[in-house]
Amino acid sequence: MRIYAIILSAVLLAGCNDANRMITDITSASDLSLRYNEPADLAKWEQAVPIGNGRLGAMVFGGVEKERIQFNCDTLFTGKPHDYAHKGAVEYLSPIRKLLYEGKQKEAHDLANREFMSVLDNGSNRQRAYQPFGDLILTFPEFNDKTPANYRRQLDIDSAVASLEFDVDGTTFRREVFASYPDNVIVTRLEASKGGAVNCVVSLTSPHADIKFRTDPSGLLVMTGKVKAGVTRFEARLQVRARGGKVVPRDGAIEIAGANAVTLILAGDSSFVNYKDVSGDPAQKNLATLKKVEHKSYKNIRTDHMQDHRALFRRVSLDVGTSDKASLPTSSRLKSFDEGDPQFVELFFQYGRYLMIACSRPGSQPANLQGLWNELMNPPWGSKYTCNINTEMNYWPAEITNLAECHEPLFSALEDLSVTGANVAKEHYGARGWVVHHNFDLWRGAAPINNSNHGIWPTGGAWMCQHLWWHYEFGRDRDYLKNTAYPIMKSAALFFVDFLIEDTRNDKGWLISGPSNSPENGGLVMGPTMDHQIIRNLFGNVIKASLVLNVDQDLRKQLIDMRKRIAPNQIGKHGQLQEWLQDKDNPRSHHRHVSHLWGLHPGNEIHPLQTPELAEACKVTLAHRGDGGTGWSKAWKINFWARLLDGDHSFKMLAEALKGNTFPNLFDAHPPFQIDGNFGATSGVAEMLLQSHAGQIHLLPALPSALPNGTVKGLRTRGGFEVDISWKDSELVSATIHSRPGTEYFVRYKEKTMYLNIKKEKKVKLTGKDFL
Ligand code: FUC
């Protein structure tokens, strides 16, 4: 019996029989899949599906006779290490303020554009751009004149594997591609149902400079090069493993003939070490990476990858009902999205979580404007980090949807920015602490860019500090607060202690921010509302953190005093929340930024139950601005309406975003593609079901009538809890609150609030009746 088994497996491995063993299994893909019945057009990038391991990303097109796997590495940027600060700019701070006080905005813009902007090394006023790496191209000449049958491709976001399958002349061909975080590589597998049927030519391409190729008979293909408009060098190293058949190196390519199965393992890296140093050796890094998997089977690489992904992804589940559309192609579901497809809400919600795991893992760069995925040498807005909304929106779902580890790359970037931004604080403002304006890049540029009419906005760093505090609020890790978060937050607050200025135009004694902008609306001003909300939030969080850590008593007292004097929110003549100190909002403006509602979301100083007048003013503003906008603007409005406890309007904005601003691969369409809207929508769905920003866990605060029945498990709240909720006929059935590691809090459902006291790491189950 044993001997028979050994002989049989030897026969299978040799591929001498027709029934070739396939590891891939497209048929068992979960309902959490994006599905298509045709390949992506090789020239239409937004039809391909994304995979990623935080550092390496790829778009898989699923072509039959030609497969394109366009890949990225998170540290390939144009430019080089550079200090963007403008020495001596501080001389012009008071003159610019004076011009603004005198109502001479144009003169202020001109002076600031001349004397106050970043010093750049590329003859422009822009920061540097994220770059593509290259394409892994697989060609299959034998399929050229064939019509495949039963073609399907999909991205299973539960296993984080992109796959495709089709039949040609009675043989089934399967392919799958994934990016492994544990093994740090992108893996492609080619299989066929018949032995010896895998034939393919593998090559690499790149649009950059100094591109060179090397092959060797072991099945190795190496591509080296340098970023065209920069200094960063890179290497892609592809190892071909074939089971059976022949592997023949050609000029810059590898040909595989008659194999039973093929595994392609792609390592890719750059010379980037940190924002000050690009002297690394990508070849050494890749060699080490490939060495580690040298003896690891495809099956084991795949199993470890799925386990790693699912350990994060499966922490949260959402079930809002099934629909018979789940097996339809994703693009047709998207086009016809309506309330009859609640499962699509689940898919889109979980897709944001999938993307977060794929583009932001400990050790990687933060998610940029396109996450990790970019095919263009000159991508929109440089595909860098715009932090007057976009970068922060990327991380809104991190804590609440239980992916706190994925937040880490943002914190690492903040550590860098607190250094480069300290130089900008000194040179531009003569201030202590650190400051970041509305963009940063790989080189951690923190000074104002583009044009003073939107680039001078000093609260980018302060806004990002909210994320440091959230990570503590949700996770309650005191060591993290003490060693990582607090020093950066405190230094950010010190900047504003020096920067805030008393408005002497009246006798109110208000402290205001300026020169600044209300993001991208109205040009340079003194005292935009958003800045004051952000600075109040930062001061408040530093005050709380200093109490938790029992440090800096004098600073705390100073922040408490100053915080009270920061210009308050004001309601204007239309009943709107004022965007500026002056009551000059245009009720007909549909501007995409709704910056002055920051205090409603992601801030927490406006709440319909605690500050009802201000909440009403937010509604008036949202009515003025309308339900249109870019992808991220609609995504923000999903969150705003959820915070206003209006689930139906929140759901309407979700439908608007899906129908008007989403590509066939479910990437957010600003347009163009920008990933923030994906993350904003995921956060918005979570905010419909659970909120905790107002000192209590609020169950089903904005449940839309389109989702009357459902269960969500594993969402997190401030205070250190994990919450499972189920509801039926739009009423709470039960809520299970786990201590993680929180113990005491208030829990609210509808009108009733209860005090919660759970033993550490225990859970308590509440039912709808408890809240009657
Ligand atoms: C801000 C927005 C734009 C775009 C860009 C990346 O400038 O106003 O809409 O999202 O960032």
Boltz pocket constraint, residues with backbone or C-beta under 6 A from the ligand:
constraints:
  - pocket:
      binder: B
      contacts: [[A, 369], [A, 381], [A, 386], [A, 390], [A, 520], [A, 592], [A, 593], [A, 630], [A, 632], [A, 670], [A, 674]]
      max_distance: 6.0
